[in-house]
């Protein structure tokens, strides 16, 4: 039902933007291949991240019978490193390891420490 409402809303927005004298944006931009590909990839990354957090907490709390606190602590490395692509909190203004401190290291290599610590913590048993 919500997907249908969203589709109707997007269709109404596009129709309004095409017929107004001063549109907020040129909706033809969304049909360009790089823009459409980027939007699709962002949507998939968001869906995967939500799925990992939801299914991961479900697995840890129900299959492994961990409590809420332990499950939350196990997800700290993912929340800390994953979205920001760096080691250091994404909620703090100054990260522990900034791009200036790791200029020659690409983003994938900066994510490895957090991913490894998360994997090590979840495979304790």
N, C-alpha and C positions, 0 to 999 in steps of 0.2 A: 504494500500500500504506500509506504514512504517513497519507494523508488518511483512509483507511478506519479506521486505528487511532485517529486523532484524533476522528473521528465517534463511534466506540464509546466512547472515553474521556469525551467530552462527554455522551453519552447516559447513561452510568453515573453521572456526576457529578450530572446533573439528577435522575435517579431517586433517588439517595442523598439529595440535598438536600430533595426533596419528602417523603420518608418518615422523615426523622430528626426527633427531638424539638426539637433546637436547631440549625437550619441555619446555615451560614456566611453565606448570603445568600438572599434571596427570589428564586428563579429566575424568578418571574413578571415581575420587573423587566426582564429581558432581552427580554420580548415587547412592552414598551412601544415605540411608534413612535420617539420621540426617541432612546431608548437603542439600539435596533436600527439606526437610521440612523447614529448616531455610531460604533457599532462597525464597521459596514460601511465608512464613510468612512475610519476609521483603518486598516482592513485594506487598502483600496485604495491609500491613500497609502503604506503600508509596501511593498506589492507594487510600486508604481511607482518608489519610491525604490531598492529593490533592483534592479529591472530597469534603471534608468538607470545605476547604478554598474556592474552586471555587463556590460550591453551596451555602455556607454560605454568601459569599459576594454578590452573585446574589440575594439571598432572601432578605438580608438586604437593598440592594440598590434599588431593583425593587418592592418587595412586601411591605416592610416597608418604602420605599422612604427616606432612610437615605442617606446622602451625603458620598462622598468617605472618608473624614476625620473622620467622626463619625464611619463609618464601620471599618476603619483601627484601630481606638482606641478601638473598641469593640473586635477586634481580638488580641490585645496585650497580655491579659492573656494567651490565647492559645499559641501564639508564644513564650511567655516567659517561661511558665511552661511545656507545653505539650511535645515537643520533648526532652527536657533535663531531664524530670522526676524530677525536683527540683524546688523550688521557687528561683528565681533569673534569671537574663537575660542569655540567651544562647549565646549572643554576647559578653559578658564581661568576661574577664579572671577569675575574682574572683566572684563567685555567692554570692547572698545575704545570702542564707542559704545553706551551703555546707553539704556534707555527714558527715564530721567531727562534725558538729553541730547537726545533726540528726542521729547519728549512730544506734540507736535502732529502728528507724522508717523505714519501708520498702518503696520501690519506689512507690507502689500504694498510700500510705498515704501522700507522699510528693506531689503528683499530685493533691490531693483533693483541696487544697486552690485555685490553679489557675482555676481548673474546676468549682468550686463553684462561684468564682468571675466572671467568664465568663458567667455562667448561670444566675447569678443575674443581670449582666449588659444587657444581651439580653432580659430579661423578664421584662424590666422596664415598658412597656406599657401594 
